[in-house]
Amino acid sequence: GPSGAPLGLCCRDGAEIDQLFTTPAARGTGLAQLLIEDGMARIKAAGHDTAHLWVLPENTRAIRFSDKLGWSRHGVKDCALKTDAGPFTLPALLMQKSL
């Protein structure tokens, strides 16, 4: 998007797609796929051979999107989210993809 008004972002932390976001206006445009592919390329360039991400089990839209892109499901596990007050544990679906 234009400067100061991004349409989306993809952040990575190690081998993890840590955040993926698109604005409602960008949904259905293919931007999310481009962002996640860029994130996976950055993960691979950092020396990792598998990428992973966490999805809330009730976020069926994100799960379908990840399935469509070839990510595999590895069950609901405890995900430790980073907060200023320390880790916050949340059950989430672990998704992985070989790079």
Summary of the structure (lengths in Angstrom):
residues: 99
radius of gyration: 13.8
end to end distance: 27.6
largest distance: 38.8
contacts: 240
relative contact order: 0.18
helix: 27%
strand: 40%
